[in-house]
Amino acid sequence: MRELTAEDFKKAIPNPFYDKLVKEVLVPVCREDYAIFEEIAKMNDETPESVMRRCLKTSAKRLQETP
């Protein structure tokens, strides 16, 4: 199985449900907090934004489970 490239993604069809499923939000993050996410991201070879999204998703699930 070959690895996908940026060119492959450029050819992809946009998700027609994106606007219904995703709400884009801009949240300011102080530099000190961003540095923490950046450090964690480097350990896992990912972006700080993906770490923040995962944290937000985990927190949202915990809030839903709270009685």
CHARMM-style PDB file with segment names, atoms N, HN, CA, C and O in Angstrom:
ATOM      1  N   MET     1       0.846  -1.180   0.000  1.00  0.00      PROA
ATOM      2  CA  MET     1       0.000   0.000   0.000  1.00  0.00      PROA
ATOM      3  C   MET     1       0.893   1.245   0.000  1.00  0.00      PROA
ATOM      4  O   MET     1       1.789   1.377   0.834  1.00  0.00      PROA
ATOM      5  N   ARG     2       0.642   2.143  -0.931  1.00  0.00      PROA
ATOM      6  HN  ARG     2      -0.086   2.036  -1.609  1.00  0.00      PROA
ATOM      7  CA  ARG     2       1.492   3.323  -1.032  1.00  0.00      PROA
ATOM      8  C   ARG     2       0.991   4.440  -0.119  1.00  0.00      PROA
ATOM      9  O   ARG     2      -0.188   4.496   0.231  1.00  0.00      PROA
ATOM     10  N   GLU     3       1.895   5.312   0.252  1.00  0.00      PROA
ATOM     11  HN  GLU     3       2.853   5.267  -0.032  1.00  0.00      PROA
ATOM     12  CA  GLU     3       1.545   6.436   1.118  1.00  0.00      PROA
ATOM     13  C   GLU     3       0.953   7.567   0.279  1.00  0.00      PROA
ATOM     14  O   GLU     3       1.434   7.849  -0.819  1.00  0.00      PROA
ATOM     15  N   LEU     4      -0.078   8.205   0.791  1.00  0.00      PROA
ATOM     16  HN  LEU     4      -0.469   7.976   1.683  1.00  0.00      PROA
ATOM     17  CA  LEU     4      -0.726   9.305   0.078  1.00  0.00      PROA
ATOM     18  C   LEU     4       0.142  10.559   0.142  1.00  0.00      PROA
ATOM     19  O   LEU     4       0.821  10.810   1.138  1.00  0.00      PROA
ATOM     20  N   THR     5       0.109  11.334  -0.925  1.00  0.00      PROA
ATOM     21  HN  THR     5      -0.443  11.130  -1.734  1.00  0.00      PROA
ATOM     22  CA  THR     5       0.895  12.565  -1.000  1.00  0.00      PROA
ATOM     23  C   THR     5      -0.044  13.776  -0.976  1.00  0.00      PROA
ATOM     24  O   THR     5      -1.265  13.631  -1.029  1.00  0.00      PROA
ATOM     25  N   ALA     6       0.539  14.950  -0.898  1.00  0.00      PROA
ATOM     26  HN  ALA     6       1.531  15.068  -0.855  1.00  0.00      PROA
ATOM     27  CA  ALA     6      -0.248  16.189  -0.925  1.00  0.00      PROA
ATOM     28  C   ALA     6      -0.999  16.299  -2.250  1.00  0.00      PROA
ATOM     29  O   ALA     6      -2.120  16.806  -2.291  1.00  0.00      PROA
ATOM     30  N   GLU     7      -0.388  15.829  -3.318  1.00  0.00      PROA
ATOM     31  HN  GLU     7       0.523  15.418  -3.284  1.00  0.00      PROA
ATOM     32  CA  GLU     7      -1.036  15.861  -4.636  1.00  0.00      PROA
ATOM     33  C   GLU     7      -2.294  14.993  -4.646  1.00  0.00      PROA
ATOM     34  O   GLU     7      -3.298  15.359  -5.257  1.00  0.00      PROA
ATOM     35  N   ASP     8      -2.240  13.860  -3.978  1.00  0.00      PROA
ATOM     36  HN  ASP     8      -1.425  13.563  -3.481  1.00  0.00      PROA
ATOM     37  CA  ASP     8      -3.417  12.984  -3.888  1.00  0.00      PROA
ATOM     38  C   ASP     8      -4.568  13.705  -3.193  1.00  0.00      PROA
ATOM     39  O   ASP     8      -5.722  13.601  -3.610  1.00  0.00      PROA
ATOM     40  N   PHE     9      -4.245  14.433  -2.137  1.00  0.00      PROA
ATOM     41  HN  PHE     9      -3.308  14.517  -1.797  1.00  0.00      PROA
ATOM     42  CA  PHE     9      -5.281  15.140  -1.390  1.00  0.00      PROA
ATOM     43  C   PHE     9      -5.861  16.303  -2.192  1.00  0.00      PROA
ATOM     44  O   PHE     9      -7.038  16.636  -2.049  1.00  0.00      PROA
ATOM     45  N   LYS    10      -5.036  16.917  -3.034  1.00  0.00      PROA
ATOM     46  HN  LYS    10      -4.081  16.647  -3.150  1.00  0.00      PROA
ATOM     47  CA  LYS    10      -5.531  18.018  -3.872  1.00  0.00      PROA
ATOM     48  C   LYS    10      -6.565  17.526  -4.871  1.00  0.00      PROA
ATOM     49  O   LYS    10      -7.468  18.274  -5.247  1.00  0.00      PROA
ATOM     50  N   LYS    11      -6.445  16.280  -5.303  1.00  0.00      PROA
ATOM     51  HN  LYS    11      -5.712  15.673  -4.998  1.00  0.00      PROA
ATOM     52  CA  LYS    11      -7.366  15.694  -6.266  1.00  0.00      PROA
ATOM     53  C   LYS    11      -8.654  15.180  -5.612  1.00  0.00      PROA
ATOM     54  O   LYS    11      -9.618  14.867  -6.309  1.00  0.00      PROA
ATOM     55  N   ALA    12      -8.674  15.093  -4.304  1.00  0.00      PROA
ATOM     56  HN  ALA    12      -7.890  15.347  -3.737  1.00  0.00      PROA
ATOM     57  CA  ALA    12      -9.809  14.512  -3.592  1.00  0.00      PROA
ATOM     58  C   ALA    12     -11.054  15.388  -3.696  1.00  0.00      PROA
ATOM     59  O   ALA    12     -10.972  16.597  -3.912  1.00  0.00      PROA
ATOM     60  N   ILE    13     -12.196  14.751  -3.540  1.00  0.00      PROA
ATOM     61  HN  ILE    13     -12.263  13.768  -3.365  1.00  0.00      PROA
ATOM     62  CA  ILE    13     -13.482  15.455  -3.558  1.00  0.00      PROA
ATOM     63  C   ILE    13     -13.737  15.983  -2.142  1.00  0.00      PROA
ATOM     64  O   ILE    13     -13.633  15.220  -1.181  1.00  0.00      PROA
ATOM     65  N   PRO    14     -14.070  17.271  -1.991  1.00  0.00      PROA
ATOM     66  CA  PRO    14     -14.356  17.817  -0.668  1.00  0.00      PROA
ATOM     67  C   PRO    14     -15.560  17.105  -0.029  1.00  0.00      PROA
ATOM     68  O   PRO    14     -16.488  16.692  -0.725  1.00  0.00      PROA
ATOM     69  N   ASN    15     -15.529  16.971   1.265  1.00  0.00      PROA
ATOM     70  HN  ASN    15     -14.775  17.306   1.830  1.00  0.00      PROA
ATOM     71  CA  ASN    15     -16.620  16.333   1.999  1.00  0.00      PROA
ATOM     72  C   ASN    15     -17.873  17.206   1.887  1.00  0.00      PROA
ATOM     73  O   ASN    15     -17.870  18.346   2.352  1.00  0.00      PROA
ATOM     74  N   PRO    16     -18.947  16.684   1.274  1.00  0.00      PROA
ATOM     75  CA  PRO    16     -20.159  17.491   1.107  1.00  0.00      PROA
ATOM     76  C   PRO    16     -20.879  17.786   2.428  1.00  0.00      PROA
ATOM     77  O   PRO    16     -21.723  18.680   2.482  1.00  0.00      PROA
ATOM     78  N   PHE    17     -20.556  17.051   3.482  1.00  0.00      PROA
ATOM     79  HN  PHE    17     -19.870  16.325   3.438  1.00  0.00      PROA
ATOM     80  CA  PHE    17     -21.201  17.236   4.783  1.00  0.00      PROA
ATOM     81  C   PHE    17     -20.358  18.065   5.745  1.00  0.00      PROA
ATOM     82  O   PHE    17     -20.735  18.245   6.904  1.00  0.00      PROA
ATOM     83  N   TYR    18     -19.227  18.567   5.277  1.00  0.00      PROA
ATOM     84  HN  TYR    18     -18.921  18.421   4.336  1.00  0.00      PROA
ATOM     85  CA  TYR    18     -18.302  19.294   6.147  1.00  0.00      PROA
ATOM     86  C   TYR    18     -18.997  20.416   6.921  1.00  0.00      PROA
ATOM     87  O   TYR    18     -18.847  20.517   8.139  1.00  0.00      PROA
ATOM     88  N   ASP    19     -19.759  21.260   6.212  1.00  0.00      PROA
ATOM     89  HN  ASP    19     -19.880  21.178   5.223  1.00  0.00      PROA
ATOM     90  CA  ASP    19     -20.409  22.401   6.868  1.00  0.00      PROA
ATOM     91  C   ASP    19     -21.461  21.977   7.885  1.00  0.00      PROA
ATOM     92  O   ASP    19     -21.717  22.696   8.851  1.00  0.00      PROA
ATOM     93  N   LYS    20     -22.070  20.818   7.673  1.00  0.00      PROA
ATOM     94  HN  LYS    20     -21.863  20.234   6.888  1.00  0.00      PROA
ATOM     95  CA  LYS    20     -23.085  20.327   8.613  1.00  0.00      PROA
ATOM     96  C   LYS    20     -22.460  19.642   9.820  1.00  0.00      PROA
ATOM     97  O   LYS    20     -23.057  19.618  10.897  1.00  0.00      PROA
ATOM     98  N   LEU    21     -21.275  19.091   9.652  1.00  0.00      PROA
ATOM     99  HN  LEU    21     -20.791  19.110   8.777  1.00  0.00      PROA
ATOM    100  CA  LEU    21     -20.648  18.310  10.713  1.00  0.00      PROA
ATOM    101  C   LEU    21     -19.590  19.068  11.509  1.00  0.00      PROA
ATOM    102  O   LEU    21     -19.293  18.710  12.649  1.00  0.00      PROA
ATOM    103  N   VAL    22     -19.028  20.103  10.919  1.00  0.00      PROA
ATOM    104  HN  VAL    22     -19.270  20.394   9.993  1.00  0.00      PROA
ATOM    105  CA  VAL    22     -17.900  20.790  11.545  1.00  0.00      PROA
ATOM    106  C   VAL    22     -18.193  22.273  11.708  1.00  0.00      PROA
ATOM    107  O   VAL    22     -18.684  22.924  10.785  1.00  0.00      PROA
ATOM    108  N   LYS    23     -17.891  22.796  12.873  1.00  0.00      PROA
ATOM    109  HN  LYS    23     -17.492  22.267  13.623  1.00  0.00      PROA
ATOM    110  CA  LYS    23     -18.002  24.225  13.155  1.00  0.00      PROA
ATOM    111  C   LYS    23     -16.585  24.729  13.374  1.00  0.00      PROA
ATOM    112  O   LYS    23     -15.948  24.376  14.367  1.00  0.00      PROA
ATOM    113  N   GLU    24     -16.091  25.543  12.465  1.00  0.00      PROA
ATOM    114  HN  GLU    24     -16.609  25.829  11.659  1.00  0.00      PROA
ATOM    115  CA  GLU    24     -14.742  26.086  12.611  1.00  0.00      PROA
ATOM    116  C   GLU    24     -14.779  27.248  13.587  1.00  0.00      PROA
ATOM    117  O   GLU    24     -15.642  28.122  13.509  1.00  0.00      PROA
ATOM    118  N   VAL    25     -13.820  27.241  14.514  1.00  0.00      PROA
ATOM    119  HN  VAL    25     -13.118  26.531  14.578  1.00  0.00      PROA
ATOM    120  CA  VAL    25     -13.760  28.249  15.561  1.00  0.00      PROA
ATOM    121  C   VAL    25     -12.324  28.730  15.692  1.00  0.00      PROA
ATOM    122  O   VAL    25     -11.387  27.935  15.608  1.00  0.00      PROA
ATOM    123  N   LEU    26     -12.153  30.001  15.893  1.00  0.00      PROA
ATOM    124  HN  LEU    26     -12.914  30.647  15.961  1.00  0.00      PROA
ATOM    125  CA  LEU    26     -10.831  30.570  16.122  1.00  0.00      PROA
ATOM    126  C   LEU    26     -10.708  30.884  17.610  1.00  0.00      PROA
ATOM    127  O   LEU    26     -11.495  31.657  18.156  1.00  0.00      PROA
ATOM    128  N   VAL    27      -9.715  30.279  18.261  1.00  0.00      PROA
ATOM    129  HN  VAL    27      -9.076  29.651  17.818  1.00  0.00      PROA
ATOM    130  CA  VAL    27      -9.522  30.458  19.701  1.00  0.00      PROA
ATOM    131  C   VAL    27      -8.100  30.950  19.947  1.00  0.00      PROA
ATOM    132  O   VAL    27      -7.140  30.277  19.572  1.00  0.00      PROA
ATOM    133  N   PRO    28      -7.955  32.110  20.568  1.00  0.00      PROA
ATOM    134  CA  PRO    28      -6.594  32.576  20.878  1.00  0.00      PROA
ATOM    135  C   PRO    28      -5.986  31.729  22.006  1.00  0.00      PROA
ATOM    136  O   PRO    28      -6.661  31.403  22.982  1.00  0.00      PROA
ATOM    137  N   VAL    29      -4.720  31.385  21.858  1.00  0.00      PROA
ATOM    138  HN  VAL    29      -4.172  31.649  21.065  1.00  0.00      PROA
ATOM    139  CA  VAL    29      -4.008  30.581  22.855  1.00  0.00      PROA
ATOM    140  C   VAL    29      -2.733  31.335  23.208  1.00  0.00      PROA
ATOM    141  O   VAL    29      -1.976  31.743  22.327  1.00  0.00      PROA
ATOM    142  N   CYS    30      -2.505  31.515  24.506  1.00  0.00      PROA
ATOM    143  HN  CYS    30      -3.121  31.184  25.221  1.00  0.00      PROA
ATOM    144  CA  CYS    30      -1.291  32.253  24.895  1.00  0.00      PROA
ATOM    145  C   CYS    30      -0.053  31.436  24.520  1.00  0.00      PROA
ATOM    146  O   CYS    30      -0.104  30.211  24.418  1.00  0.00      PROA
ATOM    147  N   ARG    31       1.032  32.130  24.323  1.00  0.00      PROA
ATOM    148  HN  ARG    31       1.074  33.126  24.406  1.00  0.00      PROA
ATOM    149  CA  ARG    31       2.265  31.500  23.836  1.00  0.00      PROA
ATOM    150  C   ARG    31       2.760  30.395  24.766  1.00  0.00      PROA
ATOM    151  O   ARG    31       3.257  29.372  24.294  1.00  0.00      PROA
ATOM    152  N   GLU    32       2.634  30.581  26.061  1.00  0.00      PROA
ATOM    153  HN  GLU    32       2.230  31.411  26.445  1.00  0.00      PROA
ATOM    154  CA  GLU    32       3.096  29.576  27.021  1.00  0.00      PROA
ATOM    155  C   GLU    32       2.292  28.281  26.879  1.00  0.00      PROA
ATOM    156  O   GLU    32       2.858  27.189  26.898  1.00  0.00      PROA
ATOM    157  N   ASP    33       0.977  28.409  26.738  1.00  0.00      PROA
ATOM    158  HN  ASP    33       0.517  29.297  26.722  1.00  0.00      PROA
ATOM    159  CA  ASP    33       0.135  27.221  26.567  1.00  0.00      PROA
ATOM    160  C   ASP    33       0.434  26.537  25.234  1.00  0.00      PROA
ATOM    161  O   ASP    33       0.517  25.310  25.165  1.00  0.00      PROA
ATOM    162  N   TYR    34       0.596  27.333  24.181  1.00  0.00      PROA
ATOM    163  HN  TYR    34       0.529  28.329  24.237  1.00  0.00      PROA
ATOM    164  CA  TYR    34       0.891  26.770  22.861  1.00  0.00      PROA
ATOM    165  C   TYR    34       2.212  26.005  22.905  1.00  0.00      PROA
ATOM    166  O   TYR    34       2.348  24.960  22.270  1.00  0.00      PROA
ATOM    167  N   ALA    35       3.177  26.521  23.649  1.00  0.00      PROA
ATOM    168  HN  ALA    35       3.067  27.370  24.165  1.00  0.00      PROA
ATOM    169  CA  ALA    35       4.484  25.855  23.759  1.00  0.00      PROA
ATOM    170  C   ALA    35       4.337  24.464  24.365  1.00  0.00      PROA
ATOM    171  O   ALA    35       5.054  23.542  23.977  1.00  0.00      PROA
ATOM    172  N   ILE    36       3.419  24.305  25.307  1.00  0.00      PROA
ATOM    173  HN  ILE    36       2.837  25.055  25.622  1.00  0.00      PROA
ATOM    174  CA  ILE    36       3.174  22.992  25.918  1.00  0.00      PROA
ATOM    175  C   ILE    36       2.624  22.024  24.873  1.00  0.00      PROA
ATOM    176  O   ILE    36       3.094  20.892  24.759  1.00  0.00      PROA
ATOM    177  N   PHE    37       1.632  22.473  24.115  1.00  0.00      PROA
ATOM    178  HN  PHE    37       1.251  23.393  24.208  1.00  0.00      PROA
ATOM    179  CA  PHE    37       1.063  21.625  23.063  1.00  0.00      PROA
ATOM    180  C   PHE    37       2.111  21.304  21.990  1.00  0.00      PROA
ATOM    181  O   PHE    37       2.137  20.202  21.442  1.00  0.00      PROA
ATOM    182  N   GLU    38       2.965  22.277  21.705  1.00  0.00      PROA
ATOM    183  HN  GLU    38       2.944  23.172  22.150  1.00  0.00      PROA
ATOM    184  CA  GLU    38       4.013  22.089  20.704  1.00  0.00      PROA
ATOM    185  C   GLU    38       5.011  21.018  21.159  1.00  0.00      PROA
ATOM    186  O   GLU    38       5.458  20.193  20.363  1.00  0.00      PROA
ATOM    187  N   GLU    39       5.348  21.046  22.444  1.00  0.00      PROA
ATOM    188  HN  GLU    39       4.984  21.716  23.091  1.00  0.00      PROA
ATOM    189  CA  GLU    39       6.282  20.070  22.999  1.00  0.00      PROA
ATOM    190  C   GLU    39       5.698  18.650  22.929  1.00  0.00      PROA
ATOM    191  O   GLU    39       6.389  17.703  22.554  1.00  0.00      PROA
ATOM    192  N   ILE    40       4.430  18.524  23.292  1.00  0.00      PROA
ATOM    193  HN  ILE    40       3.869  19.294  23.597  1.00  0.00      PROA
ATOM    194  CA  ILE    40       3.760  17.219  23.226  1.00  0.00      PROA
ATOM    195  C   ILE    40       3.676  16.742  21.775  1.00  0.00      PROA
ATOM    196  O   ILE    40       3.884  15.563  21.489  1.00  0.00      PROA
ATOM    197  N   ALA    41       3.373  17.655  20.876  1.00  0.00      PROA
ATOM    198  HN  ALA    41       3.204  18.613  21.108  1.00  0.00      PROA
ATOM    199  CA  ALA    41       3.255  17.311  19.460  1.00  0.00      PROA
ATOM    200  C   ALA    41       4.575  16.786  18.906  1.00  0.00      PROA
ATOM    201  O   ALA    41       4.587  15.832  18.128  1.00  0.00      PROA
ATOM    202  N   LYS    42       5.673  17.400  19.298  1.00  0.00      PROA
ATOM    203  HN  LYS    42       5.662  18.176  19.930  1.00  0.00      PROA
ATOM    204  CA  LYS    42       6.987  16.952  18.819  1.00  0.00      PROA
ATOM    205  C   LYS    42       7.276  15.525  19.276  1.00  0.00      PROA
ATOM    206  O   LYS    42       7.862  14.741  18.529  1.00  0.00      PROA
ATOM    207  N   MET    43       6.870  15.184  20.494  1.00  0.00      PROA
ATOM    208  HN  MET    43       6.394  15.820  21.101  1.00  0.00      PROA
ATOM    209  CA  MET    43       7.097  13.832  21.001  1.00  0.00      PROA
ATOM    210  C   MET    43       6.332  12.794  20.190  1.00  0.00      PROA
ATOM    211  O   MET    43       6.787  11.661  20.035  1.00  0.00      PROA
ATOM    212  N   ASN    44       5.172  13.184  19.673  1.00  0.00      PROA
ATOM    213  HN  ASN    44       4.803  14.105  19.799  1.00  0.00      PROA
ATOM    214  CA  ASN    44       4.312  12.256  18.939  1.00  0.00      PROA
ATOM    215  C   ASN    44       4.370  12.463  17.430  1.00  0.00      PROA
ATOM    216  O   ASN    44       3.605  11.843  16.692  1.00  0.00      PROA
ATOM    217  N   ASP    45       5.267  13.325  16.965  1.00  0.00      PROA
ATOM    218  HN  ASP    45       5.889  13.828  17.564  1.00  0.00      PROA
ATOM    219  CA  ASP    45       5.431  13.615  15.538  1.00  0.00      PROA
ATOM    220  C   ASP    45       4.101  14.032  14.897  1.00  0.00      PROA
ATOM    221  O   ASP    45       3.675  13.458  13.895  1.00  0.00      PROA
ATOM    222  N   GLU    46       3.459  15.037  15.492  1.00  0.00      PROA
ATOM    223  HN  GLU    46       3.806  15.503  16.306  1.00  0.00      PROA
ATOM    224  CA  GLU    46       2.210  15.577  14.960  1.00  0.00      PROA
ATOM    225  C   GLU    46       2.194  17.085  15.153  1.00  0.00      PROA
ATOM    226  O   GLU    46       3.176  17.656  15.627  1.00  0.00      PROA
ATOM    227  N   THR    47       1.110  17.731  14.797  1.00  0.00      PROA
ATOM    228  HN  THR    47       0.312  17.268  14.412  1.00  0.00      PROA
ATOM    229  CA  THR    47       1.021  19.186  14.925  1.00  0.00      PROA
ATOM    230  C   THR    47       0.413  19.562  16.275  1.00  0.00      PROA
ATOM    231  O   THR    47      -0.357  18.790  16.846  1.00  0.00      PROA
ATOM    232  N   PRO    48       0.756  20.743  16.784  1.00  0.00      PROA
ATOM    233  CA  PRO    48       0.143  21.201  18.039  1.00  0.00      PROA
ATOM    234  C   PRO    48      -1.384  21.302  17.912  1.00  0.00      PROA
ATOM    235  O   PRO    48      -2.111  21.048  18.873  1.00  0.00      PROA
ATOM    236  N   GLU    49      -1.855  21.673  16.726  1.00  0.00      PROA
ATOM    237  HN  GLU    49      -1.264  21.879  15.946  1.00  0.00      PROA
ATOM    238  CA  GLU    49      -3.300  21.808  16.510  1.00  0.00      PROA
ATOM    239  C   GLU    49      -4.008  20.466  16.647  1.00  0.00      PROA
ATOM    240  O   GLU    49      -5.120  20.408  17.174  1.00  0.00      PROA
ATOM    241  N   SER    50      -3.386  19.395  16.184  1.00  0.00      PROA
ATOM    242  HN  SER    50      -2.483  19.442  15.756  1.00  0.00      PROA
ATOM    243  CA  SER    50      -4.022  18.075  16.313  1.00  0.00      PROA
ATOM    244  C   SER    50      -4.069  17.639  17.777  1.00  0.00      PROA
ATOM    245  O   SER    50      -5.023  16.985  18.199  1.00  0.00      PROA
ATOM    246  N   VAL    51      -3.045  17.998  18.550  1.00  0.00      PROA
ATOM    247  HN  VAL    51      -2.270  18.529  18.207  1.00  0.00      PROA
ATOM    248  CA  VAL    51      -3.046  17.690  19.984  1.00  0.00      PROA
ATOM    249  C   VAL    51      -4.168  18.470  20.678  1.00  0.00      PROA
ATOM    250  O   VAL    51      -4.882  17.923  21.520  1.00  0.00      PROA
ATOM    251  N   MET    52      -4.318  19.752  20.318  1.00  0.00      PROA
ATOM    252  HN  MET    52      -3.739  20.195  19.635  1.00  0.00      PROA
ATOM    253  CA  MET    52      -5.378  20.572  20.916  1.00  0.00      PROA
ATOM    254  C   MET    52      -6.763  20.026  20.562  1.00  0.00      PROA
ATOM    255  O   MET    52      -7.652  19.976  21.412  1.00  0.00      PROA
ATOM    256  N   ARG    53      -6.941  19.614  19.295  1.00  0.00      PROA
ATOM    257  HN  ARG    53      -6.218  19.655  18.605  1.00  0.00      PROA
ATOM    258  CA  ARG    53      -8.233  19.049  18.876  1.00  0.00      PROA
ATOM    259  C   ARG    53      -8.551  17.791  19.671  1.00  0.00      PROA
ATOM    260  O   ARG    53      -9.686  17.592  20.104  1.00  0.00      PROA
ATOM    261  N   ARG    54      -7.537  16.938  19.863  1.00  0.00      PROA
ATOM    262  HN  ARG    54      -6.615  17.099  19.511  1.00  0.00      PROA
ATOM    263  CA  ARG    54      -7.742  15.698  20.619  1.00  0.00      PROA
ATOM    264  C   ARG    54      -8.116  16.001  22.071  1.00  0.00      PROA
ATOM    265  O   ARG    54      -9.000  15.355  22.634  1.00  0.00      PROA
ATOM    266  N   CYS    55      -7.449  16.972  22.671  1.00  0.00      PROA
ATOM    267  HN  CYS    55      -6.730  17.496  22.214  1.00  0.00      PROA
ATOM    268  CA  CYS    55      -7.771  17.364  24.050  1.00  0.00      PROA
ATOM    269  C   CYS    55      -9.199  17.899  24.148  1.00  0.00      PROA
ATOM    270  O   CYS    55      -9.930  17.574  25.084  1.00  0.00      PROA
ATOM    271  N   LEU    56      -9.583  18.712  23.186  1.00  0.00      PROA
ATOM    272  HN  LEU    56      -8.989  18.976  22.426  1.00  0.00      PROA
ATOM    273  CA  LEU    56     -10.924  19.269  23.179  1.00  0.00      PROA
ATOM    274  C   LEU    56     -11.973  18.172  23.021  1.00  0.00      PROA
ATOM    275  O   LEU    56     -13.002  18.180  23.697  1.00  0.00      PROA
ATOM    276  N   LYS    57     -11.699  17.228  22.119  1.00  0.00      PROA
ATOM    277  HN  LYS    57     -10.863  17.221  21.570  1.00  0.00      PROA
ATOM    278  CA  LYS    57     -12.627  16.118  21.882  1.00  0.00      PROA
ATOM    279  C   LYS    57     -12.779  15.261  23.146  1.00  0.00      PROA
ATOM    280  O   LYS    57     -13.889  14.864  23.502  1.00  0.00      PROA
ATOM    281  N   THR    58     -11.657  14.978  23.820  1.00  0.00      PROA
ATOM    282  HN  THR    58     -10.755  15.300  23.531  1.00  0.00      PROA
ATOM    283  CA  THR    58     -11.678  14.187  25.053  1.00  0.00      PROA
ATOM    284  C   THR    58     -12.461  14.915  26.146  1.00  0.00      PROA
ATOM    285  O   THR    58     -13.258  14.303  26.858  1.00  0.00      PROA
ATOM    286  N   SER    59     -12.233  16.212  26.274  1.00  0.00      PROA
ATOM    287  HN  SER    59     -11.586  16.709  25.696  1.00  0.00      PROA
ATOM    288  CA  SER    59     -12.946  17.004  27.284  1.00  0.00      PROA
ATOM    289  C   SER    59     -14.438  17.050  26.998  1.00  0.00      PROA
ATOM    290  O   SER    59     -15.247  16.973  27.922  1.00  0.00      PROA
ATOM    291  N   ALA    60     -14.806  17.172  25.748  1.00  0.00      PROA
ATOM    292  HN  ALA    60     -14.148  17.234  24.998  1.00  0.00      PROA
ATOM    293  CA  ALA    60     -16.234  17.203  25.379  1.00  0.00      PROA
ATOM    294  C   ALA    60     -16.903  15.878  25.733  1.00  0.00      PROA
ATOM    295  O   ALA    60     -18.029  15.871  26.230  1.00  0.00      PROA
ATOM    296  N   LYS    61     -16.226  14.760  25.484  1.00  0.00      PROA
ATOM    297  HN  LYS    61     -15.311  14.766  25.080  1.00  0.00      PROA
ATOM    298  CA  LYS    61     -16.790  13.454  25.835  1.00  0.00      PROA
ATOM    299  C   LYS    61     -16.977  13.323  27.338  1.00  0.00      PROA
ATOM    300  O   LYS    61     -17.994  12.804  27.798  1.00  0.00      PROA
ATOM    301  N   ARG    62     -15.995  13.793  28.104  1.00  0.00      PROA
ATOM    302  HN  ARG    62     -15.169  14.214  27.730  1.00  0.00      PROA
ATOM    303  CA  ARG    62     -16.111  13.725  29.571  1.00  0.00      PROA
ATOM    304  C   ARG    62     -17.267  14.581  30.076  1.00  0.00      PROA
ATOM    305  O   ARG    62     -17.974  14.185  31.002  1.00  0.00      PROA
ATOM    306  N   LEU    63     -17.460  15.740  29.479  1.00  0.00      PROA
ATOM    307  HN  LEU    63     -16.885  16.062  28.726  1.00  0.00      PROA
ATOM    308  CA  LEU    63     -18.578  16.598  29.881  1.00  0.00      PROA
ATOM    309  C   LEU    63     -19.924  15.939  29.576  1.00  0.00      PROA
ATOM    310  O   LEU    63     -20.875  16.087  30.342  1.00  0.00      PROA
ATOM    311  N   GLN    64     -20.005  15.216  28.466  1.00  0.00      PROA
ATOM    312  HN  GLN    64     -19.232  15.096  27.844  1.00  0.00      PROA
ATOM    313  CA  GLN    64     -21.254  14.520  28.122  1.00  0.00      PROA
ATOM    314  C   GLN    64     -21.530  13.381  29.103  1.00  0.00      PROA
ATOM    315  O   GLN    64     -22.688  13.089  29.401  1.00  0.00      PROA
ATOM    316  N   GLU    65     -20.489  12.745  29.600  1.00  0.00      PROA
ATOM    317  HN  GLU    65     -19.548  12.983  29.358  1.00  0.00      PROA
ATOM    318  CA  GLU    65     -20.655  11.618  30.514  1.00  0.00      PROA
ATOM    319  C   GLU    65     -20.952  12.057  31.939  1.00  0.00      PROA
ATOM    320  O   GLU    65     -21.435  11.258  32.742  1.00  0.00      PROA
ATOM    321  N   THR    66     -20.674  13.306  32.265  1.00  0.00      PROA
ATOM    322  HN  THR    66     -20.282  13.955  31.613  1.00  0.00      PROA
ATOM    323  CA  THR    66     -20.894  13.817  33.615  1.00  0.00      PROA
ATOM    324  C   THR    66     -22.391  13.980  33.869  1.00  0.00      PROA
ATOM    325  O   THR    66     -23.098  14.606  33.079  1.00  0.00      PROA
ATOM    326  N   PRO    67     -22.874  13.407  34.989  1.00  0.00      PROA
ATOM    327  CA  PRO    67     -24.324  13.517  35.288  1.00  0.00      PROA
ATOM    328  C   PRO    67     -24.748  14.920  35.672  1.00  0.00      PROA
ATOM    329  OT1 PRO    67     -25.924  15.156  35.947  1.00  0.00      PROA
TER     330      PRO     67
END
